[in-house]
Amino acid sequence: VYLIVFFVLLSGFFHPLITNTNFDVVVIGSFVLFVGLAGGILLYKASISDTKREIFFAAGFALIGISIYFIYEYAGRY
């Protein structure tokens, strides 16, 4: 619950309230941050797992790469 609140506030929860715009930015930002968080968790699982280390490692970096792609795509610089 604390992570959800932290990421929603981090992605600009108060900005749409102040500027009277849509909350789409908050939803997209939260989604991108959670994809990166899932990648980080999978990388942690790769460091402590003995059997599926390669799968966790590849999936973790893939999710972090997807998160970075979404960030650049949303920023319009890619």
mmCIF file as gemmi writes it, N, C-alpha and C atoms, coordinates in Angstrom:
data_model
loop_
_atom_site.group_PDB
_atom_site.id
_atom_site.type_symbol
_atom_site.label_atom_id
_atom_site.label_alt_id
_atom_site.label_comp_id
_atom_site.label_asym_id
_atom_site.label_entity_id
_atom_site.label_seq_id
_atom_site.pdbx_PDB_ins_code
_atom_site.Cartn_x
_atom_site.Cartn_y
_atom_site.Cartn_z
_atom_site.occupancy
_atom_site.B_iso_or_equiv
_atom_site.pdbx_formal_charge
_atom_site.auth_seq_id
_atom_site.auth_asym_id
_atom_site.pdbx_PDB_model_num
ATOM 1 N N . VAL Axp A 1 ? 0.83 -1.181 0 1 0 ? 1 A 1
ATOM 2 C CA . VAL Axp A 1 ? 0 0 0 1 0 ? 1 A 1
ATOM 3 C C . VAL Axp A 1 ? 0.88 1.251 0 1 0 ? 1 A 1
ATOM 4 N N . TYR Axp A 2 ? 1.973 1.217 0.768 1 0 ? 2 A 1
ATOM 5 C CA . TYR Axp A 2 ? 2.839 2.386 0.815 1 0 ? 2 A 1
ATOM 6 C C . TYR Axp A 2 ? 3.506 2.648 -0.533 1 0 ? 2 A 1
ATOM 7 N N . LEU Axp A 3 ? 3.872 1.589 -1.238 1 0 ? 3 A 1
ATOM 8 C CA . LEU Axp A 3 ? 4.479 1.769 -2.552 1 0 ? 3 A 1
ATOM 9 C C . LEU Axp A 3 ? 3.496 2.378 -3.541 1 0 ? 3 A 1
ATOM 10 N N . ILE Axp A 4 ? 2.25 1.954 -3.483 1 0 ? 4 A 1
ATOM 11 C CA . ILE Axp A 4 ? 1.24 2.503 -4.383 1 0 ? 4 A 1
ATOM 12 C C . ILE Axp A 4 ? 1.062 3.994 -4.125 1 0 ? 4 A 1
ATOM 13 N N . VAL Axp A 5 ? 0.93 4.359 -2.875 1 0 ? 5 A 1
ATOM 14 C CA . VAL Axp A 5 ? 0.768 5.774 -2.536 1 0 ? 5 A 1
ATOM 15 C C . VAL Axp A 5 ? 1.998 6.57 -2.943 1 0 ? 5 A 1
ATOM 16 N N . PHE Axp A 6 ? 3.174 6.03 -2.701 1 0 ? 6 A 1
ATOM 17 C CA . PHE Axp A 6 ? 4.409 6.721 -3.048 1 0 ? 6 A 1
ATOM 18 C C . PHE Axp A 6 ? 4.514 6.943 -4.55 1 0 ? 6 A 1
ATOM 19 N N . PHE Axp A 7 ? 4.251 5.932 -5.352 1 0 ? 7 A 1
ATOM 20 C CA . PHE Axp A 7 ? 4.391 6.08 -6.795 1 0 ? 7 A 1
ATOM 21 C C . PHE Axp A 7 ? 3.31 6.972 -7.394 1 0 ? 7 A 1
ATOM 22 N N . VAL Axp A 8 ? 2.122 6.934 -6.842 1 0 ? 8 A 1
ATOM 23 C CA . VAL Axp A 8 ? 1.071 7.819 -7.352 1 0 ? 8 A 1
ATOM 24 C C . VAL Axp A 8 ? 1.414 9.27 -7.038 1 0 ? 8 A 1
ATOM 25 N N . LEU Axp A 9 ? 1.893 9.529 -5.847 1 0 ? 9 A 1
ATOM 26 C CA . LEU Axp A 9 ? 2.293 10.892 -5.519 1 0 ? 9 A 1
ATOM 27 C C . LEU Axp A 9 ? 3.514 11.312 -6.318 1 0 ? 9 A 1
ATOM 28 N N . LEU Axp A 10 ? 4.423 10.379 -6.537 1 0 ? 10 A 1
ATOM 29 C CA . LEU Axp A 10 ? 5.625 10.686 -7.3 1 0 ? 10 A 1
ATOM 30 C C . LEU Axp A 10 ? 5.301 11.015 -8.756 1 0 ? 10 A 1
ATOM 31 N N . SER Axp A 11 ? 4.321 10.373 -9.317 1 0 ? 11 A 1
ATOM 32 C CA . SER Axp A 11 ? 3.994 10.605 -10.725 1 0 ? 11 A 1
ATOM 33 C C . SER Axp A 11 ? 3.131 11.835 -10.931 1 0 ? 11 A 1
ATOM 34 N N . GLY Axp A 12 ? 2.931 12.609 -9.925 1 0 ? 12 A 1
ATOM 35 C CA . GLY Axp A 12 ? 2.271 13.891 -10.116 1 0 ? 12 A 1
ATOM 36 C C . GLY Axp A 12 ? 0.803 13.896 -9.79 1 0 ? 12 A 1
ATOM 37 N N . PHE Axp A 13 ? 0.419 13.332 -8.687 1 0 ? 13 A 1
ATOM 38 C CA . PHE Axp A 13 ? -0.993 13.261 -8.332 1 0 ? 13 A 1
ATOM 39 C C . PHE Axp A 13 ? -1.604 14.642 -8.14 1 0 ? 13 A 1
ATOM 40 N N . PHE Axp A 14 ? -0.846 15.566 -7.609 1 0 ? 14 A 1
ATOM 41 C CA . PHE Axp A 14 ? -1.397 16.877 -7.315 1 0 ? 14 A 1
ATOM 42 C C . PHE Axp A 14 ? -1.427 17.809 -8.52 1 0 ? 14 A 1
ATOM 43 N N . HIS Axp A 15 ? -0.669 17.518 -9.549 1 0 ? 15 A 1
ATOM 44 C CA . HIS Axp A 15 ? -0.641 18.385 -10.724 1 0 ? 15 A 1
ATOM 45 C C . HIS Axp A 15 ? -2.005 18.496 -11.404 1 0 ? 15 A 1
ATOM 46 N N . PRO Axp A 16 ? -2.73 17.402 -11.671 1 0 ? 16 A 1
ATOM 47 C CA . PRO Axp A 16 ? -4.052 17.561 -12.288 1 0 ? 16 A 1
ATOM 48 C C . PRO Axp A 16 ? -5.057 18.29 -11.383 1 0 ? 16 A 1
ATOM 49 N N . LEU Axp A 17 ? -4.896 18.179 -10.092 1 0 ? 17 A 1
ATOM 50 C CA . LEU Axp A 17 ? -5.798 18.895 -9.193 1 0 ? 17 A 1
ATOM 51 C C . LEU Axp A 17 ? -5.582 20.399 -9.261 1 0 ? 17 A 1
ATOM 52 N N . ILE Axp A 18 ? -4.335 20.806 -9.407 1 0 ? 18 A 1
ATOM 53 C CA . ILE Axp A 18 ? -4.012 22.232 -9.44 1 0 ? 18 A 1
ATOM 54 C C . ILE Axp A 18 ? -4.375 22.837 -10.787 1 0 ? 18 A 1
ATOM 55 N N . THR Axp A 19 ? -4.1 22.127 -11.876 1 0 ? 19 A 1
ATOM 56 C CA . THR Axp A 19 ? -4.294 22.69 -13.217 1 0 ? 19 A 1
ATOM 57 C C . THR Axp A 19 ? -5.622 22.321 -13.855 1 0 ? 19 A 1
ATOM 58 N N . ASN Axp A 20 ? -6.47 21.578 -13.167 1 0 ? 20 A 1
ATOM 59 C CA . ASN Axp A 20 ? -7.78 21.14 -13.685 1 0 ? 20 A 1
ATOM 60 C C . ASN Axp A 20 ? -7.662 20.395 -15.007 1 0 ? 20 A 1
ATOM 61 N N . THR Axp A 21 ? -6.709 19.464 -15.084 1 0 ? 21 A 1
ATOM 62 C CA . THR Axp A 21 ? -6.549 18.619 -16.265 1 0 ? 21 A 1
ATOM 63 C C . THR Axp A 21 ? -6.927 17.188 -15.91 1 0 ? 21 A 1
ATOM 64 N N . ASN Axp A 22 ? -6.798 16.299 -16.89 1 0 ? 22 A 1
ATOM 65 C CA . ASN Axp A 22 ? -7.167 14.9 -16.686 1 0 ? 22 A 1
ATOM 66 C C . ASN Axp A 22 ? -6.166 14.172 -15.802 1 0 ? 22 A 1
ATOM 67 N N . PHE Axp A 23 ? -6.612 13.051 -15.249 1 0 ? 23 A 1
ATOM 68 C CA . PHE Axp A 23 ? -5.751 12.207 -14.44 1 0 ? 23 A 1
ATOM 69 C C . PHE Axp A 23 ? -5.053 11.138 -15.283 1 0 ? 23 A 1
ATOM 70 N N . ASP Axp A 24 ? -5.074 11.267 -16.61 1 0 ? 24 A 1
ATOM 71 C CA . ASP Axp A 24 ? -4.411 10.298 -17.477 1 0 ? 24 A 1
ATOM 72 C C . ASP Axp A 24 ? -2.906 10.249 -17.217 1 0 ? 24 A 1
ATOM 73 N N . VAL Axp A 25 ? -2.329 11.394 -16.925 1 0 ? 25 A 1
ATOM 74 C CA . VAL Axp A 25 ? -0.896 11.472 -16.669 1 0 ? 25 A 1
ATOM 75 C C . VAL Axp A 25 ? -0.542 10.648 -15.433 1 0 ? 25 A 1
ATOM 76 N N . VAL Axp A 26 ? -1.391 10.696 -14.43 1 0 ? 26 A 1
ATOM 77 C CA . VAL Axp A 26 ? -1.142 9.951 -13.199 1 0 ? 26 A 1
ATOM 78 C C . VAL Axp A 26 ? -1.227 8.455 -13.458 1 0 ? 26 A 1
ATOM 79 N N . VAL Axp A 27 ? -2.208 8.032 -14.226 1 0 ? 27 A 1
ATOM 80 C CA . VAL Axp A 27 ? -2.388 6.609 -14.521 1 0 ? 27 A 1
ATOM 81 C C . VAL Axp A 27 ? -1.213 6.089 -15.35 1 0 ? 27 A 1
ATOM 82 N N . ILE Axp A 28 ? -0.823 6.824 -16.371 1 0 ? 28 A 1
ATOM 83 C CA . ILE Axp A 28 ? 0.29 6.395 -17.219 1 0 ? 28 A 1
ATOM 84 C C . ILE Axp A 28 ? 1.598 6.386 -16.426 1 0 ? 28 A 1
ATOM 85 N N . GLY Axp A 29 ? 1.83 7.418 -15.636 1 0 ? 29 A 1
ATOM 86 C CA . GLY Axp A 29 ? 3.044 7.474 -14.829 1 0 ? 29 A 1
ATOM 87 C C . GLY Axp A 29 ? 3.116 6.351 -13.816 1 0 ? 29 A 1
ATOM 88 N N . SER Axp A 30 ? 1.998 6.045 -13.186 1 0 ? 30 A 1
ATOM 89 C CA . SER Axp A 30 ? 1.969 4.944 -12.215 1 0 ? 30 A 1
ATOM 90 C C . SER Axp A 30 ? 2.232 3.609 -12.904 1 0 ? 30 A 1
ATOM 91 N N . PHE Axp A 31 ? 1.658 3.413 -14.085 1 0 ? 31 A 1
ATOM 92 C CA . PHE Axp A 31 ? 1.876 2.176 -14.829 1 0 ? 31 A 1
ATOM 93 C C . PHE Axp A 31 ? 3.351 2.004 -15.185 1 0 ? 31 A 1
ATOM 94 N N . VAL Axp A 32 ? 3.97 3.054 -15.667 1 0 ? 32 A 1
ATOM 95 C CA . VAL Axp A 32 ? 5.38 2.983 -16.05 1 0 ? 32 A 1
ATOM 96 C C . VAL Axp A 32 ? 6.253 2.69 -14.839 1 0 ? 32 A 1
ATOM 97 N N . LEU Axp A 33 ? 5.966 3.329 -13.719 1 0 ? 33 A 1
ATOM 98 C CA . LEU Axp A 33 ? 6.759 3.084 -12.524 1 0 ? 33 A 1
ATOM 99 C C . LEU Axp A 33 ? 6.576 1.668 -11.991 1 0 ? 33 A 1
ATOM 100 N N . PHE Axp A 34 ? 5.37 1.134 -12.076 1 0 ? 34 A 1
ATOM 101 C CA . PHE Axp A 34 ? 5.143 -0.228 -11.608 1 0 ? 34 A 1
ATOM 102 C C . PHE Axp A 34 ? 5.789 -1.27 -12.52 1 0 ? 34 A 1
ATOM 103 N N . VAL Axp A 35 ? 5.877 -0.989 -13.813 1 0 ? 35 A 1
ATOM 104 C CA . VAL Axp A 35 ? 6.593 -1.896 -14.717 1 0 ? 35 A 1
ATOM 105 C C . VAL Axp A 35 ? 8.076 -1.924 -14.339 1 0 ? 35 A 1
ATOM 106 N N . GLY Axp A 36 ? 8.649 -0.756 -14.062 1 0 ? 36 A 1
ATOM 107 C CA . GLY Axp A 36 ? 10.044 -0.707 -13.627 1 0 ? 36 A 1
ATOM 108 C C . GLY Axp A 36 ? 10.246 -1.376 -12.278 1 0 ? 36 A 1
ATOM 109 N N . LEU Axp A 37 ? 9.291 -1.205 -11.371 1 0 ? 37 A 1
ATOM 110 C CA . LEU Axp A 37 ? 9.379 -1.856 -10.063 1 0 ? 37 A 1
ATOM 111 C C . LEU Axp A 37 ? 9.328 -3.369 -10.207 1 0 ? 37 A 1
ATOM 112 N N . ALA Axp A 38 ? 8.463 -3.868 -11.074 1 0 ? 38 A 1
ATOM 113 C CA . ALA Axp A 38 ? 8.386 -5.313 -11.301 1 0 ? 38 A 1
ATOM 114 C C . ALA Axp A 38 ? 9.705 -5.836 -11.869 1 0 ? 38 A 1
ATOM 115 N N . GLY Axp A 39 ? 10.334 -5.07 -12.755 1 0 ? 39 A 1
ATOM 116 C CA . GLY Axp A 39 ? 11.641 -5.469 -13.27 1 0 ? 39 A 1
ATOM 117 C C . GLY Axp A 39 ? 12.7 -5.505 -12.187 1 0 ? 39 A 1
ATOM 118 N N . GLY Axp A 40 ? 12.675 -4.537 -11.295 1 0 ? 40 A 1
ATOM 119 C CA . GLY Axp A 40 ? 13.616 -4.536 -10.183 1 0 ? 40 A 1
ATOM 120 C C . GLY Axp A 40 ? 13.405 -5.702 -9.236 1 0 ? 40 A 1
ATOM 121 N N . ILE Axp A 41 ? 12.152 -6.052 -8.991 1 0 ? 41 A 1
ATOM 122 C CA . ILE Axp A 41 ? 11.85 -7.203 -8.138 1 0 ? 41 A 1
ATOM 123 C C . ILE Axp A 41 ? 12.338 -8.495 -8.788 1 0 ? 41 A 1
ATOM 124 N N . LEU Axp A 42 ? 12.163 -8.611 -10.1 1 0 ? 42 A 1
ATOM 125 C CA . LEU Axp A 42 ? 12.647 -9.811 -10.784 1 0 ? 42 A 1
ATOM 126 C C . LEU Axp A 42 ? 14.175 -9.894 -10.767 1 0 ? 42 A 1
ATOM 127 N N . LEU Axp A 43 ? 14.841 -8.753 -10.855 1 0 ? 43 A 1
ATOM 128 C CA . LEU Axp A 43 ? 16.305 -8.781 -10.743 1 0 ? 43 A 1
ATOM 129 C C . LEU Axp A 43 ? 16.737 -9.193 -9.348 1 0 ? 43 A 1
ATOM 130 N N . TYR Axp A 44 ? 16.008 -8.758 -8.336 1 0 ? 44 A 1
ATOM 131 C CA . TYR Axp A 44 ? 16.307 -9.205 -6.978 1 0 ? 44 A 1
ATOM 132 C C . TYR Axp A 44 ? 16.082 -10.705 -6.841 1 0 ? 44 A 1
ATOM 133 N N . LYS Axp A 45 ? 14.983 -11.201 -7.43 1 0 ? 45 A 1
ATOM 134 C CA . LYS Axp A 45 ? 14.719 -12.641 -7.384 1 0 ? 45 A 1
ATOM 135 C C . LYS Axp A 45 ? 15.815 -13.422 -8.102 1 0 ? 45 A 1
ATOM 136 N N . ALA Axp A 46 ? 16.392 -12.845 -9.147 1 0 ? 46 A 1
ATOM 137 C CA . ALA Axp A 46 ? 17.479 -13.514 -9.856 1 0 ? 46 A 1
ATOM 138 C C . ALA Axp A 46 ? 18.717 -13.64 -8.978 1 0 ? 46 A 1
ATOM 139 N N . SER Axp A 47 ? 18.915 -12.685 -8.095 1 0 ? 47 A 1
ATOM 140 C CA . SER Axp A 47 ? 20.104 -12.741 -7.249 1 0 ? 47 A 1
ATOM 141 C C . SER Axp A 47 ? 19.969 -13.756 -6.115 1 0 ? 47 A 1
ATOM 142 N N . ILE Axp A 48 ? 18.734 -14.094 -5.733 1 0 ? 48 A 1
ATOM 143 C CA . ILE Axp A 48 ? 18.567 -15.038 -4.625 1 0 ? 48 A 1
ATOM 144 C C . ILE Axp A 48 ? 18.083 -16.416 -5.079 1 0 ? 48 A 1
ATOM 145 N N . SER Axp A 49 ? 17.72 -16.56 -6.337 1 0 ? 49 A 1
ATOM 146 C CA . SER Axp A 49 ? 17.211 -17.834 -6.837 1 0 ? 49 A 1
ATOM 147 C C . SER Axp A 49 ? 18.359 -18.715 -7.325 1 0 ? 49 A 1
ATOM 148 N N . ASP Axp A 50 ? 18.177 -20.007 -7.179 1 0 ? 50 A 1
ATOM 149 C CA . ASP Axp A 50 ? 19.191 -20.941 -7.66 1 0 ? 50 A 1
ATOM 150 C C . ASP Axp A 50 ? 18.774 -21.643 -8.945 1 0 ? 50 A 1
ATOM 151 N N . THR Axp A 51 ? 17.481 -21.8 -9.159 1 0 ? 51 A 1
ATOM 152 C CA . THR Axp A 51 ? 17.03 -22.614 -10.284 1 0 ? 51 A 1
ATOM 153 C C . THR Axp A 51 ? 16.658 -21.796 -11.514 1 0 ? 51 A 1
ATOM 154 N N . LYS Axp A 52 ? 15.969 -20.676 -11.356 1 0 ? 52 A 1
ATOM 155 C CA . LYS Axp A 52 ? 15.479 -19.911 -12.508 1 0 ? 52 A 1
ATOM 156 C C . LYS Axp A 52 ? 16.174 -18.568 -12.63 1 0 ? 52 A 1
ATOM 157 N N . ARG Axp A 53 ? 17.454 -18.548 -12.37 1 0 ? 53 A 1
ATOM 158 C CA . ARG Axp A 53 ? 18.208 -17.306 -12.346 1 0 ? 53 A 1
ATOM 159 C C . ARG Axp A 53 ? 18.195 -16.593 -13.698 1 0 ? 53 A 1
ATOM 160 N N . GLU Axp A 54 ? 18.401 -17.315 -14.791 1 0 ? 54 A 1
ATOM 161 C CA . GLU Axp A 54 ? 18.467 -16.702 -16.114 1 0 ? 54 A 1
ATOM 162 C C . GLU Axp A 54 ? 17.13 -16.131 -16.545 1 0 ? 54 A 1
ATOM 163 N N . ILE Axp A 55 ? 16.045 -16.829 -16.211 1 0 ? 55 A 1
ATOM 164 C CA . ILE Axp A 55 ? 14.712 -16.362 -16.588 1 0 ? 55 A 1
ATOM 165 C C . ILE Axp A 55 ? 14.381 -15.074 -15.851 1 0 ? 55 A 1
ATOM 166 N N . PHE Axp A 56 ? 14.623 -15.034 -14.541 1 0 ? 56 A 1
ATOM 167 C CA . PHE Axp A 56 ? 14.358 -13.832 -13.763 1 0 ? 56 A 1
ATOM 168 C C . PHE Axp A 56 ? 15.237 -12.675 -14.233 1 0 ? 56 A 1
ATOM 169 N N . PHE Axp A 57 ? 16.481 -12.972 -14.535 1 0 ? 57 A 1
ATOM 170 C CA . PHE Axp A 57 ? 17.42 -11.945 -14.981 1 0 ? 57 A 1
ATOM 171 C C . PHE Axp A 57 ? 16.963 -11.325 -16.304 1 0 ? 57 A 1
ATOM 172 N N . ALA Axp A 58 ? 16.622 -12.167 -17.264 1 0 ? 58 A 1
ATOM 173 C CA . ALA Axp A 58 ? 16.188 -11.676 -18.57 1 0 ? 58 A 1
ATOM 174 C C . ALA Axp A 58 ? 14.855 -10.934 -18.476 1 0 ? 58 A 1
ATOM 175 N N . ALA Axp A 59 ? 13.916 -11.472 -17.723 1 0 ? 59 A 1
ATOM 176 C CA . ALA Axp A 59 ? 12.616 -10.823 -17.591 1 0 ? 59 A 1
ATOM 177 C C . ALA Axp A 59 ? 12.733 -9.495 -16.847 1 0 ? 59 A 1
ATOM 178 N N . GLY Axp A 60 ? 13.599 -9.428 -15.836 1 0 ? 60 A 1
ATOM 179 C CA . GLY Axp A 60 ? 13.795 -8.184 -15.103 1 0 ? 60 A 1
ATOM 180 C C . GLY Axp A 60 ? 14.364 -7.083 -15.974 1 0 ? 60 A 1
ATOM 181 N N . PHE Axp A 61 ? 15.402 -7.408 -16.732 1 0 ? 61 A 1
ATOM 182 C CA . PHE Axp A 61 ? 15.967 -6.393 -17.616 1 0 ? 61 A 1
ATOM 183 C C . PHE Axp A 61 ? 15.008 -6.033 -18.744 1 0 ? 61 A 1
ATOM 184 N N . ALA Axp A 62 ? 14.209 -6.988 -19.206 1 0 ? 62 A 1
ATOM 185 C CA . ALA Axp A 62 ? 13.226 -6.683 -20.243 1 0 ? 62 A 1
ATOM 186 C C . ALA Axp A 62 ? 12.181 -5.699 -19.713 1 0 ? 62 A 1
ATOM 187 N N . LEU Axp A 63 ? 11.693 -5.923 -18.502 1 0 ? 63 A 1
ATOM 188 C CA . LEU Axp A 63 ? 10.697 -5.011 -17.945 1 0 ? 63 A 1
ATOM 189 C C . LEU Axp A 63 ? 11.285 -3.629 -17.67 1 0 ? 63 A 1
ATOM 190 N N . ILE Axp A 64 ? 12.512 -3.567 -17.221 1 0 ? 64 A 1
ATOM 191 C CA . ILE Axp A 64 ? 13.143 -2.267 -17.015 1 0 ? 64 A 1
ATOM 192 C C . ILE Axp A 64 ? 13.343 -1.563 -18.363 1 0 ? 64 A 1
ATOM 193 N N . GLY Axp A 65 ? 13.716 -2.31 -19.389 1 0 ? 65 A 1
ATOM 194 C CA . GLY Axp A 65 ? 13.849 -1.729 -20.727 1 0 ? 65 A 1
ATOM 195 C C . GLY Axp A 65 ? 12.522 -1.228 -21.273 1 0 ? 65 A 1
ATOM 196 N N . ILE Axp A 66 ? 11.456 -1.979 -21.032 1 0 ? 66 A 1
ATOM 197 C CA . ILE Axp A 66 ? 10.131 -1.535 -21.459 1 0 ? 66 A 1
ATOM 198 C C . ILE Axp A 66 ? 9.732 -0.273 -20.719 1 0 ? 66 A 1
ATOM 199 N N . SER Axp A 67 ? 10.04 -0.205 -19.44 1 0 ? 67 A 1
ATOM 200 C CA . SER Axp A 67 ? 9.733 0.992 -18.659 1 0 ? 67 A 1
ATOM 201 C C . SER Axp A 67 ? 10.493 2.206 -19.193 1 0 ? 67 A 1
ATOM 202 N N . ILE Axp A 68 ? 11.756 2.031 -19.51 1 0 ? 68 A 1
ATOM 203 C CA . ILE Axp A 68 ? 12.542 3.137 -20.066 1 0 ? 68 A 1
ATOM 204 C C . ILE Axp A 68 ? 11.996 3.552 -21.42 1 0 ? 68 A 1
ATOM 205 N N . TYR Axp A 69 ? 11.582 2.588 -22.23 1 0 ? 69 A 1
ATOM 206 C CA . TYR Axp A 69 ? 10.976 2.912 -23.529 1 0 ? 69 A 1
ATOM 207 C C . TYR Axp A 69 ? 9.703 3.731 -23.342 1 0 ? 69 A 1
ATOM 208 N N . PHE Axp A 70 ? 8.849 3.322 -22.396 1 0 ? 70 A 1
ATOM 209 C CA . PHE Axp A 70 ? 7.621 4.078 -22.13 1 0 ? 70 A 1
ATOM 210 C C . PHE Axp A 70 ? 7.927 5.496 -21.666 1 0 ? 70 A 1
ATOM 211 N N . ILE Axp A 71 ? 8.965 5.659 -20.863 1 0 ? 71 A 1
ATOM 212 C CA . ILE Axp A 71 ? 9.333 6.99 -20.39 1 0 ? 71 A 1
ATOM 213 C C . ILE Axp A 71 ? 9.76 7.871 -21.566 1 0 ? 71 A 1
ATOM 214 N N . TYR Axp A 72 ? 10.624 7.367 -22.437 1 0 ? 72 A 1
ATOM 215 C CA . TYR Axp A 72 ? 11.045 8.147 -23.591 1 0 ? 72 A 1
ATOM 216 C C . TYR Axp A 72 ? 9.912 8.381 -24.573 1 0 ? 72 A 1
ATOM 217 N N . GLU Axp A 73 ? 9.043 7.391 -24.748 1 0 ? 73 A 1
ATOM 218 C CA . GLU Axp A 73 ? 7.912 7.543 -25.654 1 0 ? 73 A 1
ATOM 219 C C . GLU Axp A 73 ? 6.94 8.597 -25.122 1 0 ? 73 A 1
ATOM 220 N N . TYR Axp A 74 ? 6.706 8.569 -23.848 1 0 ? 74 A 1
ATOM 221 C CA . TYR Axp A 74 ? 5.787 9.555 -23.265 1 0 ? 74 A 1
ATOM 222 C C . TYR Axp A 74 ? 6.388 10.951 -23.28 1 0 ? 74 A 1
ATOM 223 N N . ALA Axp A 75 ? 7.696 11.047 -23.115 1 0 ? 75 A 1
ATOM 224 C CA . ALA Axp A 75 ? 8.346 12.343 -23.151 1 0 ? 75 A 1
ATOM 225 C C . ALA Axp A 75 ? 8.487 12.875 -24.579 1 0 ? 75 A 1
ATOM 226 N N . GLY Axp A 76 ? 8.33 12 -25.584 1 0 ? 76 A 1
ATOM 227 C CA . GLY Axp A 76 ? 8.381 12.422 -26.969 1 0 ? 76 A 1
ATOM 228 C C . GLY Axp A 76 ? 9.777 12.624 -27.525 1 0 ? 76 A 1
ATOM 229 N N . ARG Axp A 77 ? 10.759 11.982 -26.921 1 0 ? 77 A 1
ATOM 230 C CA . ARG Axp A 77 ? 12.13 12.159 -27.369 1 0 ? 77 A 1
ATOM 231 C C . ARG Axp A 77 ? 12.699 10.937 -28.064 1 0 ? 77 A 1
ATOM 232 N N . TYR Axp A 78 ? 11.92 9.905 -28.279 1 0 ? 78 A 1
ATOM 233 C CA . TYR Axp A 78 ? 12.457 8.688 -28.857 1 0 ? 78 A 1
ATOM 234 C C . TYR Axp A 78 ? 11.913 8.468 -30.238 1 0 ? 78 A 1
